[in-house]
Amino acid sequence: MTHDLTRRQALGTMGAGAVALSALGATPSIANAASNSLLDDHDLGYDPNTNEYTLPDLPYPYDALAPHIDAQTMEIHHDKHHAGYVRGLNNALKQLAAIRDGSGDIALTQHWQRQLSFHAGGHINHTLFWSGMAPQSKGGGGQPAGRLNKDIRTSFGSYDAFTTHFKKAAATVEGSGWAWLVYEPIAQQLMVLQMENQQKMLFAGVTPLLGIDVWEHAYYLNYQNRRTDYIDAFMNVINWPEIAARYQRVRPLRAP
Ligand code: MN3
């Protein structure tokens, strides 16, 4: 079995986490060939020589989003928490490969499937999260332009109605999780969804566009229990040009 085959099988499995499947494109086995794929091997730090994922660097310095998100939170979040998801993903892939070649314990298949879904979700979610933010000096905050702005107003009624819905969804995630602005390809509309942990509750097939991490590790050092203050601050650093570029890649071409 080649490394590539191992990896392709693994990526197919990652589809069990809805966000994972979507982020890698509708057909994960050809993720790199899919024109609508949001992330490629480079984005996810995949090293074909080791058949493992590595932690990609932050796209800006730790203090770039201050005062909205402080440097210490960013450093721990990226270097410790995100790194932990990458380690967990690699370990789950290794354990499932061992089960396939007969050296692992097949009774633990479900356990490692769950670990794969959780950690792959964590890796993909955080990769989208970092690049979904930008310092205000580099275009963070404000409103999206163009087609995305128009379609947000069509899907939610107004831009303010969208932000009210998005912020409330983020504020009311029970325990640890995320709120996402997603594109739902069957109804062909933008939606806001909550996600528990790193993978639960998203619809299968939706494409994540904008996510806010509301695990306590994302804000507790600076905001303690004031999650809504963190959410308000996050709105000032949304990298709308990047979110619009993601939308551009996945929206269908419509008849004029
Ligand atoms: Mn996190």
Boltz pocket constraint, residues with backbone or C-beta under 6 A from the ligand:
constraints:
  - pocket:
      binder: B
      contacts: [[A, 77], [A, 81], [A, 126], [A, 213], [A, 215], [A, 217], [A, 218]]
      max_distance: 6.0
